[in-house]
Amino acid sequence: MPDRHPLLQLSEQYAELLVALDRGEALRRAFTLLAGDAEVAWAARPGAGEGLSIEQVVGQRTGILRALRVPPGTGLTGKVHRSGRAEWVDDYFASVRITHTFDRHMATEGVRRLLAVPLVRDGESLGVLAVGPRRDGAFGDRESNAPRSWPRRPPSPCRSPSAPG
C-alpha cells in the first residue's frame, strides 16, 4: 500500500486535535457511547455558586431536564459531583441512597434507573455525565464497569477519575 501524502496525515491529525479541544464534541462522543434508544443522558457542569446546571441532554422526550439546576449533593448527579465517585441506582424511585429531589423530572422522562460518573480533567471537576435507562433492570457488570474500562487517554479532554491512569 503506498504511503499517504504527509499533508493528508497532517489534516487528519489536525481534525483529531480540534475534536480533542472541543469539549462539546467530546461530550457528544461520550453520549454516543453511553446512551441508546431507550435512554436519556446528560452532562451537568458547575454553574454559578456551588451547584451544577444540566447543559447537554440527548434522548430527552420533554425538555424538562434542559438547564435544570442541581444544588450540591442533591439527586444522584449532585451526589456524584460532591463525592467524586461513580454511582448508580437500579430502581430510581425506590432507592434510599438519593434525595429524590428530581423524582418529578425522572418520572416525566420515564427514567427507571440511573448511572452517573464524575468528569475530571487534571484534577479539576468538569461536572457529571449521567445515563438513565427507561426500562427496569439492574446495571450489570458491563454497564457499571464501563467507566472503569474507558481507555487510559480517551479521545476527549475529560476522563473519569475511576478510570485507570
DSSP file with accessible surface (Angstrom, degrees, kcal/mol):
  #  RESIDUE AA STRUCTURE BP1 BP2  ACC     N-H-->O    O-->H-N    N-H-->O    O-->H-N    TCO  KAPPA ALPHA  PHI   PSI    X-CA   Y-CA   Z-CA
    1    1 A M              0   0  209      0, 0.0     3,-0.1     0, 0.0     0, 0.0   0.000 360.0 360.0 360.0 128.7    0.0    0.0    0.0
    2    2 A P        -     0   0  114      0, 0.0     2,-0.1     0, 0.0     0, 0.0  -0.295 360.0 -98.7 -67.4 150.3    1.5    3.4   -1.0
    3    3 A D        -     0   0  158      1,-0.1     2,-0.2     0, 0.0     0, 0.0  -0.375  40.3-113.3 -65.1 145.7    2.3    5.9    1.8
    4    4 A R        -     0   0  109      1,-0.1    -1,-0.1    -3,-0.1     5,-0.0  -0.516  38.7 -92.2 -78.7 153.0   -0.2    8.6    2.3
    5    5 A H    >>  -     0   0  115     -2,-0.2     4,-2.0     1,-0.1     3,-0.7  -0.331  31.3-125.3 -64.1 137.1    0.7   12.1    1.5
    6    6 A P  H 3> S+     0   0   87      0, 0.0     4,-2.5     0, 0.0     5,-0.2   0.839 110.1  57.0 -56.1 -33.3    2.1   14.0    4.5
    7    7 A L  H 3> S+     0   0  118      2,-0.2     4,-2.5     1,-0.2     5,-0.1   0.881 105.1  51.0 -67.3 -35.3   -0.5   16.8    4.1
    8    8 A L  H <> S+     0   0   84     -3,-0.7     4,-2.2     2,-0.2    -1,-0.2   0.933 111.4  47.8 -65.7 -43.4   -3.3   14.2    4.3
    9    9 A Q  H  X S+     0   0   78     -4,-2.0     4,-2.4     1,-0.2    -2,-0.2   0.921 112.2  49.5 -62.2 -43.0   -1.8   12.9    7.5
   10   10 A L  H  X S+     0   0  103     -4,-2.5     4,-2.7     1,-0.2    -2,-0.2   0.914 109.2  52.3 -62.8 -41.5   -1.4   16.4    8.9
   11   11 A S  H  X S+     0   0   71     -4,-2.5     4,-2.4     1,-0.2    -1,-0.2   0.917 110.1  48.0 -62.2 -42.9   -5.0   17.2    8.0
   12   12 A E  H  X S+     0   0   70     -4,-2.2     4,-2.2     2,-0.2    -1,-0.2   0.919 112.3  48.8 -65.7 -40.9   -6.3   14.1    9.8
   13   13 A Q  H  X S+     0   0  122     -4,-2.4     4,-2.4     2,-0.2    -2,-0.2   0.897 110.3  51.9 -65.7 -38.8   -4.2   14.9   12.9
   14   14 A Y  H  X S+     0   0  139     -4,-2.7     4,-2.5     2,-0.2    -2,-0.2   0.930 108.9  50.3 -62.6 -43.9   -5.4   18.5   12.9
   15   15 A A  H  X S+     0   0   51     -4,-2.4     4,-2.0     1,-0.2    -2,-0.2   0.916 111.0  48.9 -62.2 -41.4   -9.1   17.3   12.7
   16   16 A E  H  X S+     0   0  136     -4,-2.2     4,-2.3     1,-0.2    -1,-0.2   0.899 110.3  51.6 -65.5 -38.9   -8.4   14.9   15.7
   17   17 A L  H  X S+     0   0   96     -4,-2.4     4,-1.9     2,-0.2    -2,-0.2   0.921 107.6  51.9 -64.1 -42.5   -6.8   17.7   17.7
   18   18 A L  H  X S+     0   0   81     -4,-2.5     4,-1.2     1,-0.2    -1,-0.2   0.917 110.3  48.8 -61.1 -41.4   -9.8   20.0   17.1
   19   19 A V  H >< S+     0   0   28     -4,-2.0     3,-0.5     1,-0.2     7,-0.3   0.927 109.6  52.3 -63.4 -43.1  -12.2   17.3   18.3
   20   20 A A  H 3< S+     0   0   34     -4,-2.3    -1,-0.2     1,-0.2    -2,-0.2   0.846 112.3  45.8 -63.0 -32.2  -10.0   16.8   21.4
   21   21 A L  H 3< S+     0   0  122     -4,-1.9     2,-1.0    -5,-0.2    -1,-0.2   0.665  93.9  85.4 -84.9 -16.7  -10.1   20.6   22.2
   22   22 A D    <X  -     0   0   74     -4,-1.2     4,-2.2    -3,-0.5     5,-0.2  -0.742  59.2-170.2 -90.3  99.1  -13.8   20.9   21.6
   23   23 A R  H  > S+     0   0   66     -2,-1.0     4,-2.3     1,-0.2     5,-0.2   0.873  85.0  55.3 -59.2 -37.1  -15.4   19.9   25.0
   24   24 A G  H  > S+     0   0   13      2,-0.2     4,-2.3     1,-0.2    -1,-0.2   0.928 108.7  46.9 -63.7 -42.2  -18.9   19.9   23.4
   25   25 A E  H  > S+     0   0   54      2,-0.2     4,-2.3     1,-0.2    -1,-0.2   0.901 109.5  54.5 -66.6 -38.2  -17.8   17.4   20.8
   26   26 A A  H  X S+     0   0    3     -4,-2.2     4,-2.1    -7,-0.3    -2,-0.2   0.928 109.8  47.1 -61.0 -42.5  -16.1   15.3   23.4
   27   27 A L  H  X S+     0   0    8     -4,-2.3     4,-2.8     2,-0.2    -2,-0.2   0.901 109.1  53.7 -66.8 -39.9  -19.3   15.1   25.4
   28   28 A R  H  X S+     0   0  108     -4,-2.3     4,-2.1     1,-0.2    -1,-0.2   0.910 109.2  49.5 -60.9 -39.0  -21.4   14.3   22.3
   29   29 A R  H  X S+     0   0  105     -4,-2.3     4,-1.6     2,-0.2    -1,-0.2   0.905 110.3  50.0 -65.4 -40.9  -19.0   11.4   21.7
   30   30 A A  H  X S+     0   0   22     -4,-2.1     4,-2.0     1,-0.2     5,-0.2   0.918 109.3  51.9 -63.5 -42.0  -19.3   10.2   25.2
   31   31 A F  H  X S+     0   0    4     -4,-2.8     4,-3.3     1,-0.2    -2,-0.2   0.903 105.5  55.3 -58.6 -42.6  -23.1   10.4   24.9
   32   32 A T  H  < S+     0   0  115     -4,-2.1    -1,-0.2     1,-0.2    -2,-0.2   0.891 110.3  46.4 -59.2 -37.8  -23.0    8.2   21.8
   33   33 A L  H  < S+     0   0  141     -4,-1.6    -1,-0.2    -5,-0.1    -2,-0.2   0.851 123.8  31.9 -71.3 -35.7  -21.1    5.6   23.7
   34   34 A L  H  < S+     0   0   34     -4,-2.0     2,-0.4    -5,-0.1    -2,-0.2   0.854 105.2  68.2 -93.1 -42.1  -23.4    5.7   26.7
   35   35 A A     <  +     0   0   22     -4,-3.3     2,-0.2    -5,-0.2    24,-0.1  -0.678  54.8 176.9 -92.5 136.4  -26.9    6.5   25.5
   36   36 A G    >   -     0   0   38     -2,-0.4     3,-1.4     4,-0.1    -2,-0.0  -0.447  52.0 -73.5-115.5-165.2  -29.0    4.2   23.4
   37   37 A D  T 3  S+     0   0  174      1,-0.3    -2,-0.0    -2,-0.2     0, 0.0   0.782 129.8  45.8 -64.5 -28.6  -32.5    4.3   22.0
   38   38 A A  T 3  S+     0   0   37      2,-0.0    96,-2.7    97,-0.0     2,-0.3   0.092 105.0  77.3-104.3  22.3  -34.1    3.7   25.4
   39   39 A E  E <   -A  133   0A  20     -3,-1.4     2,-0.4    94,-0.2    -4,-0.1  -0.917  59.1-147.8-132.8 158.2  -32.1    6.1   27.4
   40   40 A V  E     -A  132   0A   0     92,-1.6    92,-3.4    -2,-0.3     2,-0.3  -0.945  22.2-173.6-117.4 141.2  -31.6    9.7   28.3
   41   41 A A  E     +AB 131  58A   0     17,-2.3    17,-2.6    -2,-0.4     2,-0.3  -0.979   4.0 177.3-134.1 151.0  -28.1   11.1   29.0
   42   42 A W  E     -AB 130  57A   4     88,-2.2    88,-2.6    -2,-0.3     2,-0.5  -0.983  24.6-137.5-149.9 161.0  -26.9   14.4   30.2
   43   43 A A  E     -AB 129  56A   1     13,-2.2    12,-2.4    -2,-0.3    13,-1.3  -0.987  17.7-163.4-117.9 128.8  -23.9   16.4   31.2
   44   44 A A  E     -AB 128  54A   0     84,-2.9    84,-2.5    -2,-0.5    10,-0.3  -0.962  10.1-168.6-112.9 128.3  -24.1   18.7   34.2
   45   45 A R  E     - B   0  53A  80      8,-2.6     8,-2.6    -2,-0.5    82,-0.2  -0.861  34.4 -87.7-116.6 152.5  -21.5   21.3   34.6
   46   46 A P  E     - B   0  52A  59      0, 0.0     6,-0.3     0, 0.0     2,-0.1  -0.312  52.9-177.8 -56.6 134.0  -20.6   23.6   37.5
   47   47 A G        -     0   0   29      4,-2.3     2,-0.1     1,-0.3     6,-0.0  -0.286  43.2 -35.3-113.4-156.2  -22.7   26.7   37.3
   48   48 A A  S >  S-     0   0   86     -2,-0.1     3,-0.6     2,-0.1    -1,-0.3  -0.421 118.0  -0.7 -65.8 137.6  -22.9   29.9   39.4
   49   49 A G  T 3  S-     0   0   73      1,-0.2    -2,-0.0    -2,-0.1     0, 0.0  -0.488 120.9 -44.7  79.0-150.3  -22.3   29.1   43.0
   50   50 A E  T 3  S+     0   0  153     -2,-0.2    -1,-0.2    -4,-0.1    -2,-0.1   0.551 108.3  89.6 -95.9 -11.2  -21.7   25.6   44.1
   51   51 A G    <   -     0   0    4     -3,-0.6    -4,-2.3    21,-0.1     2,-0.3  -0.058  69.5-115.9 -81.8-176.0  -24.4   23.7   42.1
   52   52 A L  E     -BC  46  70A   2     18,-2.7    18,-3.2    -6,-0.3     2,-0.4  -0.808  13.7-149.2-114.6 161.6  -24.5   22.2   38.7
   53   53 A S  E     -BC  45  69A  21     -8,-2.6    -8,-2.6    -2,-0.3     2,-0.6  -0.999  20.8-126.0-132.2 129.0  -26.5   23.0   35.6
   54   54 A I  E     +B   44   0A   3     14,-2.6    13,-1.6    -2,-0.4   -10,-0.3  -0.657  39.3 164.9 -75.5 117.5  -27.6   20.4   33.1
   55   55 A E  E     +     0   0A  95    -12,-2.4     2,-0.4    -2,-0.6    -1,-0.2   0.751  56.0  37.2-108.0 -35.6  -26.3   21.8   29.8
   56   56 A Q  E     +B   43   0A  46    -13,-1.3   -13,-2.2    10,-0.0     2,-0.4  -0.988  61.2 175.2-125.7 131.8  -26.4   19.0   27.3
   57   57 A V  E     -B   42   0A  26     -2,-0.4     2,-0.4   -15,-0.2   -15,-0.2  -0.999   6.4-173.0-134.9 134.1  -29.1   16.3   27.1
   58   58 A V  E    S+B   41   0A  50    -17,-2.6   -17,-2.3    -2,-0.4    -2,-0.0  -0.957  70.6  20.9-122.9 147.0  -29.6   13.6   24.5
   59   59 A G  S    S+     0   0   43     -2,-0.4    -1,-0.1     1,-0.2     2,-0.1   0.546  80.6 152.4  79.6   9.1  -32.6   11.3   24.2
   60   60 A Q        -     0   0   50    -19,-0.2    -1,-0.2     1,-0.1    49,-0.0  -0.389  31.3-166.2 -73.4 149.3  -34.9   13.6   26.1
   61   61 A R  S    S+     0   0  163     -2,-0.1    -1,-0.1    48,-0.0    48,-0.1   0.678  82.2  22.1-101.1 -27.2  -38.6   13.4   25.4
   62   62 A T  S    S-     0   0   73      0, 0.0    -2,-0.0     0, 0.0    47,-0.0   0.631  87.6-122.7-121.4 -22.8  -39.9   16.5   27.1
   63   63 A G  S >  S+     0   0   17      1,-0.0     3,-0.7    46,-0.0    -3,-0.0   0.483  71.8 126.5  86.8   2.3  -37.2   19.1   27.6
   64   64 A I  T 3  S+     0   0   42      1,-0.2    41,-0.1    41,-0.1    -1,-0.0   0.766  70.9  52.1 -67.7 -21.5  -37.7   19.2   31.4
   65   65 A L  T >  S+     0   0    0     40,-0.1     3,-2.1     2,-0.1    -1,-0.2   0.711  79.7 114.2 -87.3 -19.9  -34.1   18.5   32.1
   66   66 A R  T <  S-     0   0  158     -3,-0.7   -11,-0.1     1,-0.3   -10,-0.0  -0.289  94.9  -6.6 -59.2 125.8  -32.7   21.3   29.9
   67   67 A A  T 3  S+     0   0   66    -13,-1.6    -1,-0.3     1,-0.2   -12,-0.1   0.623  90.3 165.0  64.4  16.8  -30.9   23.9   32.0
   68   68 A L    <   -     0   0   29     -3,-2.1   -14,-2.6   -14,-0.2     2,-0.4  -0.416  33.8-131.8 -64.9 133.0  -32.1   22.2   35.3
   69   69 A R  E     -C   53   0A 111    -16,-0.2   -16,-0.2    -2,-0.1    -1,-0.1  -0.758  16.4-161.2 -88.0 134.8  -30.1   23.5   38.3
   70   70 A V  E     -C   52   0A   3    -18,-3.2   -18,-2.7    -2,-0.4     3,-0.1  -0.930  11.6-144.4-119.3 103.8  -28.8   20.8   40.6
   71   71 A P    >   -     0   0   61      0, 0.0     3,-2.1     0, 0.0     7,-0.1  -0.277  44.0 -72.7 -63.2 154.8  -27.9   22.0   44.1
   72   72 A P  T 3  S+     0   0   45      0, 0.0     7,-0.1     0, 0.0   -21,-0.1  -0.192 116.2   3.1 -52.3 130.8  -24.8   20.4   45.8
   73   73 A G  T 3  S+     0   0   17      5,-0.9     2,-0.3     1,-0.2     6,-0.2   0.432  96.9 130.2  77.2  -0.4  -25.4   16.9   46.9
   74   74 A T    <>  -     0   0   25     -3,-2.1     4,-1.7     4,-0.1     5,-0.3  -0.676  64.6  -9.0 -93.8 145.1  -29.0   16.6   45.5
   75   75 A G  H  > S-     0   0    2     -2,-0.3     4,-1.9     3,-0.2     5,-0.1   0.048 101.5 -67.2  61.2 178.9  -30.1   13.7   43.4
   76   76 A L  H  > S+     0   0    2      2,-0.2     4,-2.7     1,-0.2     5,-0.2   0.895 135.5  56.2 -70.5 -36.1  -27.6   11.2   42.1
   77   77 A T  H  > S+     0   0    9      1,-0.2     4,-2.1     2,-0.2    -2,-0.2   0.949 111.6  41.9 -62.0 -47.8  -26.0   13.8   39.8
   78   78 A G  H  X S+     0   0    1     -4,-1.7     4,-2.2     2,-0.2    -5,-0.9   0.867 113.4  53.8 -67.5 -35.4  -25.3   16.1   42.7
   79   79 A K  H  X S+     0   0   58     -4,-1.9     4,-2.6    -5,-0.3     5,-0.2   0.930 110.1  46.5 -64.6 -44.4  -24.2   13.3   45.0
   80   80 A V  H  X S+     0   0    0     -4,-2.7     4,-2.8     1,-0.2     5,-0.4   0.898 110.9  52.8 -66.2 -39.2  -21.7   12.1   42.4
   81   81 A H  H  < S+     0   0   46     -4,-2.1    -1,-0.2    -5,-0.2    -2,-0.2   0.927 113.0  44.2 -62.1 -42.3  -20.4   15.6   41.9
   82   82 A R  H  < S+     0   0  168     -4,-2.2    -2,-0.2     1,-0.2    -1,-0.2   0.919 120.9  38.4 -69.3 -42.0  -19.8   16.0   45.6
   83   83 A S  H  < S-     0   0   41     -4,-2.6    -2,-0.2     2,-0.2    -1,-0.2   0.762  93.0-138.9 -82.1 -27.5  -18.2   12.6   46.2
   84   84 A G     <  +     0   0   33     -4,-2.8     2,-0.4     1,-0.2    -3,-0.1   0.655  66.0 112.3  75.8  15.6  -16.2   12.4   43.0
   85   85 A R  S    S-     0   0  154     -5,-0.4    -1,-0.2    -6,-0.2    -2,-0.2  -0.946  73.2-110.3-123.8 143.9  -17.1    8.7   42.6
   86   86 A A        +     0   0   15     -2,-0.4     2,-0.3    31,-0.1    31,-0.2  -0.427  44.9 171.2 -66.6 139.5  -19.3    6.9   40.0
   87   87 A E  E     -D  116   0A  17     29,-2.1    29,-2.8    -2,-0.1     2,-0.3  -0.969  13.1-170.3-145.5 162.5  -22.6    5.6   41.5
   88   88 A W  E     -D  115   0A  63     -2,-0.3     2,-0.4    27,-0.2    27,-0.2  -0.978  14.1-147.7-150.6 158.9  -25.8    4.1   40.2
   89   89 A V  E     -D  114   0A   2     25,-2.5    25,-2.1    -2,-0.3     3,-0.3  -0.999   4.6-158.5-128.3 132.7  -29.3    3.1   41.4
   90   90 A D  S    S+     0   0   64     -2,-0.4    47,-0.5     1,-0.3     2,-0.3   0.662  92.9  31.0 -84.2 -19.2  -31.1    0.2   39.9
   91   91 A D  S >> S-     0   0   71      1,-0.1     4,-1.4    45,-0.1     3,-0.6  -0.817  72.9-168.2-138.5  95.4  -34.5    1.4   40.9
   92   92 A Y  T 34 S+     0   0    3     20,-2.7     3,-0.4    -2,-0.3    -1,-0.1   0.897  84.9  44.4 -53.4 -46.4  -34.5    5.2   40.9
   93   93 A F  T 34 S+     0   0   63     19,-0.3    -1,-0.2     1,-0.2    20,-0.1   0.753 116.9  43.9 -79.0 -20.5  -37.8    5.7   42.7
   94   94 A A  T <4 S+     0   0   66     -3,-0.6    -1,-0.2     2,-0.0    -2,-0.2   0.562  85.7 117.7 -97.9  -7.3  -37.2    3.0   45.5
   95   95 A S     <  -     0   0   18     -4,-1.4     3,-0.3    -3,-0.4    -6,-0.0  -0.332  44.6-168.3 -66.2 136.7  -33.6    4.0   46.2
   96   96 A V  S    S+     0   0  138      1,-0.1    -1,-0.1    -2,-0.1    -4,-0.0   0.388  78.8  77.2 -98.4   2.0  -32.9    5.2   49.8
   97   97 A R  S    S+     0   0  116      2,-0.0     2,-0.3     0, 0.0    -1,-0.1   0.441  90.0  57.3 -92.3  -1.8  -29.4    6.4   48.7
   98   98 A I  S    S-     0   0   15     -3,-0.3   -24,-0.1    -6,-0.1   -22,-0.1  -0.857  81.6-120.0-128.6 166.3  -30.6    9.6   46.9
   99   99 A T        -     0   0   72     -2,-0.3   -25,-0.1   -26,-0.2     4,-0.1   0.661  32.6-138.5 -80.4 -19.7  -32.6   12.7   47.9
  100  100 A H    >   +     0   0   48      1,-0.1     3,-1.2    -8,-0.1     4,-0.2   0.690  57.5 138.1  65.7  22.0  -35.5   12.3   45.4
  101  101 A T  T 3  S+     0   0   76      1,-0.2     3,-0.3     2,-0.1     4,-0.1   0.826  74.5  41.8 -61.5 -30.7  -35.4   16.0   44.7
  102  102 A F  T 3> S+     0   0   19      1,-0.2     4,-2.6     2,-0.1    -1,-0.2   0.055  73.4 120.5-111.1  25.6  -35.8   15.3   41.0
  103  103 A D  H <> S+     0   0   51     -3,-1.2     4,-2.9     1,-0.2     5,-0.2   0.902  77.0  52.4 -55.9 -43.4  -38.5   12.5   41.1
  104  104 A R  H  > S+     0   0  158     -3,-0.3     4,-2.4    -4,-0.2    -1,-0.2   0.923 110.9  47.5 -61.3 -41.2  -40.9   14.5   39.0
  105  105 A H  H  > S+     0   0   21      2,-0.2     4,-1.9     1,-0.2    -2,-0.2   0.926 113.6  46.5 -65.5 -45.0  -38.3   15.1   36.4
  106  106 A M  H  X>S+     0   0    6     -4,-2.6     5,-2.2     1,-0.2     4,-0.8   0.907 113.3  49.3 -66.3 -39.9  -37.2   11.5   36.2
  107  107 A A  H ><5S+     0   0   59     -4,-2.9     3,-0.6    -5,-0.2    -2,-0.2   0.916 108.9  52.6 -65.2 -41.8  -40.8   10.3   36.1
  108  108 A T  H 3<5S+     0   0   65     -4,-2.4    -1,-0.2     1,-0.2    -2,-0.2   0.894 114.1  42.7 -61.4 -38.4  -41.6   12.8   33.3
  109  109 A E  H 3<5S-     0   0    0     -4,-1.9    -1,-0.2    -5,-0.2    -2,-0.2   0.545 112.7-120.6 -84.6  -8.3  -38.7   11.4   31.2
  110  110 A G  T <<5 +     0   0   23     -4,-0.8     2,-0.2    -3,-0.6    -3,-0.2   0.671  50.5 166.3  79.2  18.2  -39.5    7.8   32.1
  111  111 A V      < +     0   0    0     -5,-2.2    23,-0.2    -6,-0.2    -1,-0.2  -0.472  14.6 174.7 -70.5 132.6  -36.2    7.1   33.8
  112  112 A R        +     0   0   79     21,-2.8   -20,-2.7     1,-0.4   -19,-0.3   0.691  67.0  10.0-108.2 -31.1  -36.2    3.9   35.8
  113  113 A R        -     0   0    8     20,-1.3    -1,-0.4   -22,-0.2     2,-0.4  -0.947  68.2-148.7-146.5 164.4  -32.6    3.6   36.8
  114  114 A L  E     -D   89   0A   3    -25,-2.1   -25,-2.5    -2,-0.3     2,-0.4  -0.999  11.1-169.1-147.4 138.6  -29.6    5.9   36.7
  115  115 A L  E     -DE  88 131A   7     16,-2.4    16,-2.6    -2,-0.4     2,-0.4  -0.994  15.6-174.5-124.1 129.3  -25.8    5.8   36.4
  116  116 A A  E     -DE  87 130A   0    -29,-2.8   -29,-2.1    -2,-0.4    14,-0.2  -0.989   5.1-172.4-131.0 139.6  -23.7    8.9   37.0
  117  117 A V  E     - E   0 129A   2     12,-3.0    12,-2.9    -2,-0.4     2,-0.1  -0.995  24.3-123.1-132.3 130.5  -19.9    9.4   36.5
  118  118 A P  E     - E   0 128A   3      0, 0.0     2,-0.5     0, 0.0    10,-0.3  -0.457  20.8-140.8 -71.1 144.6  -17.9   12.5   37.6
  119  119 A L  E     + E   0 127A  12      8,-3.1     7,-3.2    41,-0.2     8,-1.1  -0.942  27.9 172.7-107.5 123.7  -15.9   14.1   34.8
  120  120 A V  E     -FE 159 125A  23     39,-2.7    39,-1.5    -2,-0.5     2,-0.4  -0.987  16.3-173.4-135.2 139.2  -12.4   15.3   35.8
  121  121 A R  E >  S- E   0 124A  99      3,-2.4     3,-2.5    -2,-0.4    37,-0.1  -0.983  77.8 -18.6-134.1 122.7   -9.5   16.8   33.9
  122  122 A D  T 3  S-     0   0  144     -2,-0.4     3,-0.1     1,-0.3    -1,-0.1   0.871 128.1 -52.3  50.7  41.6   -6.2   17.4   35.5
  123  123 A G  T 3  S+     0   0   72      1,-0.2     2,-0.5     0, 0.0    -1,-0.3   0.374 113.5 120.0  80.1  -5.2   -7.8   17.3   39.0
  124  124 A E  E <   - E   0 121A 115     -3,-2.5    -3,-2.4     2,-0.0     2,-0.5  -0.800  65.9-124.8 -96.6 130.1  -10.5   19.8   38.0
  125  125 A S  E     + E   0 120A  46     -2,-0.5    -5,-0.2    -5,-0.2     3,-0.1  -0.597  26.8 178.8 -73.8 123.2  -14.1   18.8   38.2
  126  126 A L  E     -     0   0A   9     -7,-3.2     2,-0.3    -2,-0.5    -6,-0.2   0.499  51.9 -97.7 -98.6  -9.7  -15.8   19.4   34.8
  127  127 A G  E     - E   0 119A   0     -8,-1.1    -8,-3.1   -82,-0.2     2,-0.4  -0.948  47.7 -53.9 133.4-150.8  -19.1   18.1   36.0
  128  128 A V  E     -AE  44 118A   0    -84,-2.5   -84,-2.9    -2,-0.3     2,-0.5  -0.994  28.6-152.7-138.3 138.4  -21.1   14.8   35.8
  129  129 A L  E     -AE  43 117A   1    -12,-2.9   -12,-3.0    -2,-0.4     2,-0.3  -0.944  24.1-177.8-108.9 128.9  -22.2   12.6   33.0
  130  130 A A  E     -AE  42 116A   1    -88,-2.6   -88,-2.2    -2,-0.5     2,-0.4  -0.967  16.5-165.5-131.5 148.0  -25.3   10.6   33.6
  131  131 A V  E     -AE  41 115A   9    -16,-2.6   -16,-2.4    -2,-0.3   -90,-0.2  -1.000   5.3-167.3-132.8 132.8  -27.3    8.0   31.7
  132  132 A G  E     -A   40   0A   0    -92,-3.4   -92,-1.6    -2,-0.4   -18,-0.2  -0.890  10.5-149.6-125.3 100.7  -30.8    6.9   32.6
  133  133 A P  E     -A   39   0A   1      0, 0.0   -21,-2.8     0, 0.0   -20,-1.3  -0.367   8.8-144.2 -63.9 147.2  -32.4    3.8   31.0
  134  134 A R  S    S+     0   0   31    -96,-2.7     2,-0.3   -23,-0.2   -95,-0.1   0.141  75.7  77.2 -98.5  17.0  -36.1    3.9   30.6
  135  135 A R  S    S-     0   0  106    -97,-0.2   -23,-0.2   -22,-0.1   -22,-0.1  -0.939  85.0-106.4-126.5 151.1  -36.6    0.2   31.3
  136  136 A D        +     0   0  112     -2,-0.3     2,-0.3   -24,-0.1   -45,-0.1  -0.331  66.7  92.0 -68.4 157.3  -36.5   -1.8   34.6
  137  137 A G        -     0   0   41    -47,-0.5     2,-0.4   -25,-0.1     0, 0.0  -0.942  68.4 -78.6 151.0-169.1  -33.5   -3.9   35.4
  138  138 A A        -     0   0   63     -2,-0.3     2,-0.5   -25,-0.1   -48,-0.1  -0.964  40.8-107.2-127.3 144.0  -30.2   -3.8   37.1
  139  139 A F        -     0   0   16     -2,-0.4     2,-0.1   -25,-0.1   -49,-0.1  -0.598  44.5-152.9 -68.4 122.2  -26.9   -2.3   35.9
  140  140 A G     >  -     0   0   33     -2,-0.5     4,-2.8     1,-0.1     5,-0.4  -0.235  33.2 -85.2 -87.8-178.0  -24.8   -5.4   35.1
  141  141 A D  H  > S+     0   0  129      1,-0.2     4,-2.0     2,-0.2     5,-0.2   0.897 126.9  55.0 -55.9 -40.7  -21.1   -5.7   35.1
  142  142 A R  H  > S+     0   0  220      1,-0.2     4,-0.5     2,-0.2    -1,-0.2   0.937 114.9  37.4 -62.4 -44.0  -20.8   -4.3   31.6
  143  143 A E  H >4 S+     0   0   51      2,-0.2     3,-0.6     1,-0.2    -2,-0.2   0.944 119.9  43.9 -75.6 -46.1  -22.7   -1.1   32.4
  144  144 A S  H 3< S+     0   0   10     -4,-2.8     4,-0.2     1,-0.2    -1,-0.2   0.764 117.3  46.2 -76.1 -21.0  -21.4   -0.4   35.9
  145  145 A N  H >X S+     0   0   68     -4,-2.0     4,-1.3    -5,-0.4     3,-0.6   0.538  86.3  94.1 -93.1  -6.3  -17.8   -1.2   34.9
  146  146 A A  H XX S+     0   0   22     -3,-0.6     3,-0.8    -4,-0.5     4,-0.6   0.911  82.1  52.2 -54.7 -45.5  -17.9    0.8   31.7
  147  147 A P  H >4 S+     0   0    1      0, 0.0     3,-0.7     0, 0.0    -1,-0.2   0.872 110.6  49.5 -61.9 -30.8  -16.4    4.0   33.4
  148  148 A R  H <4 S+     0   0  101     -3,-0.6    -2,-0.2    -4,-0.2    -3,-0.1   0.726 109.0  52.7 -76.9 -21.3  -13.5    1.9   34.7
  149  149 A S  H << S+     0   0   89     -4,-1.3    -1,-0.2    -3,-0.8    -3,-0.1   0.398  77.4 121.7 -97.5   3.2  -12.8    0.4   31.4
  150  150 A W  S << S-     0   0   43     -3,-0.7     9,-0.0    -4,-0.6    -4,-0.0  -0.329  77.9 -87.0 -60.4 150.3  -12.6    3.6   29.4
  151  151 A P        -     0   0   78      0, 0.0    -1,-0.1     0, 0.0    12,-0.0  -0.130  34.5-110.6 -58.1 157.0   -9.2    3.9   27.8
  152  152 A R  S    S+     0   0  167      1,-0.3    -2,-0.1    -3,-0.1    11,-0.0   0.879 115.4  23.8 -56.1 -39.8   -6.3    5.4   29.7
  153  153 A R  S    S-     0   0  226      6,-0.0    -1,-0.3     2,-0.0     6,-0.1  -0.777  87.6-159.1-128.0  85.8   -6.4    8.5   27.4
  154  154 A P        -     0   0   28      0, 0.0     2,-2.0     0, 0.0    -4,-0.0  -0.210  35.6-100.1 -62.6 160.3   -9.9    8.8   25.9
  155  155 A P  S    S+     0   0   87      0, 0.0  -126,-0.1     0, 0.0    -2,-0.0  -0.145 100.7  69.6 -76.4  44.0  -10.3   10.8   22.7
  156  156 A S  S    S-     0   0   32     -2,-2.0  -136,-0.1     2,-0.2  -135,-0.1  -0.974  91.7-109.6-150.1 166.3  -11.6   13.7   24.8
  157  157 A P  S    S+     0   0   22      0, 0.0     2,-0.3     0, 0.0  -134,-0.1   0.450  96.5  75.3 -79.9   4.0  -10.3   16.3   27.2
  158  158 A C        +     0   0   11    -37,-0.1     2,-0.3  -135,-0.1    -2,-0.2  -0.817  54.6 176.5-115.4 154.8  -12.3   14.6   30.0
  159  159 A R  B     -F  120   0A  83    -39,-1.5   -39,-2.7    -2,-0.3    -7,-0.1  -0.989  33.8-108.9-149.5 158.0  -11.8   11.4   31.9
  160  160 A S    >   -     0   0    0     -2,-0.3     3,-1.8   -13,-0.2   -41,-0.2  -0.696  21.9-137.9 -83.5 134.6  -13.5    9.6   34.8
  161  161 A P  T 3  S+     0   0   50      0, 0.0    -1,-0.1     0, 0.0   -42,-0.1   0.734 105.4  58.9 -65.9 -18.6  -11.4    9.6   38.0
  162  162 A S  T 3  S+     0   0   42    -44,-0.2     3,-0.1     2,-0.1   -77,-0.0   0.507  86.0  99.6 -86.1  -3.8  -12.4    6.0   38.5
  163  163 A A  S <  S-     0   0    9     -3,-1.8   -15,-0.1     1,-0.1   -14,-0.1  -0.529  88.2 -96.7 -77.6 149.5  -10.8    5.1   35.1
  164  164 A P              0   0   60      0, 0.0    -1,-0.1     0, 0.0    -4,-0.1  -0.306 360.0 360.0 -61.0 151.0   -7.3    3.6   35.3
  165  165 A G              0   0   77     -3,-0.1    -2,-0.1    -4,-0.1    -3,-0.0   0.388 360.0 360.0 114.0 360.0   -4.4    6.0   34.7
